[in-house]
Amino acid sequence: MINYSIFYALLLLMAGFCVTSSASDKSLSAELASPFGVNDTLGAINVLGADDVLRAIKTVSQGQVHSLALATTVDTPAYDDRSYAITVTASDQPAGSNQATGLDDKVHSHMGIGTQIDGLGHVGINFVHYNGIHLDEFFTEHGITKFAVSDIPPIATRGVLLDMARYFSVDVVPAGTAFNKQVITRALQQQGILLQAGDVVIFHSNWNTLLKTDPEAWLLSHPGLSEEGADYLAAQGVVAIGSDTAALEVIPHQKPDTVMPVHQLLLVKHGVYIIEGLNTAQLAEQQVSEFMFVLGVPKLQGAVQAIVHPVAIY
């Protein structure tokens, strides 16, 4: 099994220096050119507009609002040394004639923990990122200057839940189960769904049941998207893909010598965003396949990832 702590350590090492572009980098940059132009840093969500919002509204029939986020706590399983902590302070004494008192707080946290979105700056191929942009063009220690999640506009579009536990007729989909093109198309057919450009696709594996029984197992391996499945969904024009697992893609990987290949395909080659650690159980229990997906990403300037709170309305 791949040591994912080493992978994230390598990402941190990448952040410690700038790497000069080479001829091979320039070739890769050309291969990764965005269909939205040389200045594009937003990727697939460029296609979203008013029509997608109106299309999503048509999926709302019950007026139900469901949180797709898990609570982020000090016990949330996370890769490497990622952690979350909070400090709360109280007034020393009342202030003013009205004796006002209050509380304040300070959060000490990595952004890639809990329910999170991966921005296009999160992963590269040999230091080259989406649209062929090299790391040395946007990395600074105090925040990236391109691809920051703070630049992601509010997302309001149709969400599609693919209930993979239902598809495989199991309570929890086993770790290592890959969602390839055939599996995805058959699951879509089973639920009577046709994908459209602008959709957000979310996989339900019922994997979050392990958070209570075996948090370490929840983190280290899980079912998920294969490289073939990632290419297929990107070709349908989806703007983001999420799951109720820690890393979206299938772990262990189908090719043991690779590290996060689906992240590379989606973020670097296709500009499709990744949302991890979603709370999908209620939607699956109620067999909700289509809904209005709403997400406003925090305006944390220069951040590579962000803890988020997406919402499903149906």
Summary of the structure (lengths in Angstrom):
residues: 314
radius of gyration: 20.0
end to end distance: 39.3
largest distance: 69.8
contacts: 1036
relative contact order: 0.21
helix: 30%
strand: 22%
